[in-house]
Every structure is written in structure tokens, then in C-alpha cells.
Amino acid sequence: MIDKYFKIDFKKKIISYNPKGATKTFTARQLYSFLQDTFDKPENMKYDIPIIAKNKDNFELLNGWTVDKKGIKFLKGGTLLDS
């Protein structure tokens, strides 16, 4: 479900919120799970991993990846640090 709201630009290393009018929020943990699942797919393993878990509610972006400002506004619960 989160994949309908967040889009990944693999070349620019940007994760953006693109819901076309919706305003659904997600937790940082949901974003982490979505990214891990996406980057576990064979066709995406050639890209740098964008995120790691520091603990169950705290996550850090890596390897030059960012979440756009709009995307940050729709993440609640937990911490997402930019490296």
C-alpha cells in the first residue's frame, strides 16, 4: 500500500511522496520496510541500500539517499535521520 504513495527515483536517489491528492501518513518503520522489500528484489540489488535501522523506531538514510520535504511531512512515528 505504501508503494502507491512513495516513489523511488533510483538514479537521483530520491524517495518522494506522490499521492495525487491523498494525505495518508505512514510511520518511519513502514517506510523502512517498504524500502527493504523494494531493494531486496533482484532487479534492484544493483542499487545502494538507502536506509538502515538503528533500532525498532529509528532509521538512517545512507549512500546519498534523501526523502523529499513533502515526503517527510507524511512520516509520523519514529525518527528518520539523514546521514
C-alpha positions as CSV (number, residue, x, y, z in Angstrom):
1,M,0.0,0.0,0.0
2,I,2.8,2.4,0.8
3,D,4.2,1.9,-2.7
4,K,1.1,3.8,-4.0
5,Y,2.2,6.9,-2.1
6,F,6.0,6.9,-2.1
7,K,8.0,6.7,-5.3
8,I,11.7,5.9,-5.7
9,D,14.0,7.7,-8.2
10,F,16.9,5.2,-8.4
11,K,19.1,7.5,-10.5
12,K,18.7,10.6,-8.4
13,K,18.5,8.7,-5.1
14,I,15.3,10.5,-4.0
15,I,12.3,9.0,-2.2
16,S,9.3,11.2,-2.8
17,Y,5.6,11.4,-1.7
18,N,3.4,11.4,-4.8
19,P,-0.2,10.5,-3.8
20,K,-2.2,12.7,-6.3
21,G,-4.4,14.4,-3.7
22,A,-4.2,11.9,-0.8
23,T,-2.8,12.9,2.6
24,K,-2.2,9.5,4.2
25,T,0.6,9.3,6.7
26,F,3.0,6.4,7.4
27,T,5.5,5.6,10.1
28,A,9.2,5.6,9.6
29,R,9.1,1.9,10.2
30,Q,6.6,1.4,7.3
31,L,8.9,3.4,5.0
32,Y,11.9,1.3,6.1
33,S,10.0,-2.0,5.4
34,F,8.9,-0.7,2.0
35,L,12.4,0.2,1.1
36,Q,13.9,-3.0,2.3
37,D,11.3,-5.0,0.4
38,T,11.9,-2.9,-2.8
39,F,15.7,-3.2,-2.6
40,D,15.6,-7.0,-1.9
41,K,14.1,-7.5,-5.4
42,P,16.8,-8.9,-7.8
43,E,16.4,-6.1,-10.3
44,N,17.1,-3.5,-7.6
45,M,20.0,-5.2,-5.9
46,K,22.4,-3.2,-8.1
47,Y,21.5,0.0,-6.3
48,D,22.9,1.2,-3.0
49,I,20.8,0.4,0.1
50,P,19.0,3.7,1.1
51,I,18.3,3.0,4.8
52,I,19.3,1.1,7.9
53,A,17.6,0.5,11.2
54,K,19.3,1.9,14.3
55,N,16.6,0.3,16.5
56,K,12.9,-0.5,16.0
57,D,11.9,3.1,15.7
58,N,15.0,5.0,14.5
59,F,16.3,4.8,11.0
60,E,19.1,6.5,9.0
61,L,19.3,7.2,5.3
62,L,22.6,6.2,3.7
63,N,24.6,6.3,0.5
64,G,23.3,9.8,-0.6
65,W,19.6,8.9,-0.4
66,T,17.1,11.5,0.6
67,V,13.4,11.8,1.2
68,D,11.9,15.0,-0.3
69,K,10.4,17.6,2.0
70,K,6.8,16.7,1.1
71,G,7.6,13.0,2.0
72,I,9.0,14.0,5.4
73,K,5.7,15.7,6.2
74,F,3.8,12.4,5.7
75,L,6.0,10.4,8.0
76,K,5.0,10.2,11.7
77,G,6.2,8.0,14.5
78,G,9.8,7.1,14.7
79,T,12.9,9.0,13.6
80,L,14.5,9.2,10.1
81,L,18.0,10.7,10.1
82,D,19.8,12.0,7.1
83,S,23.4,10.9,7.1
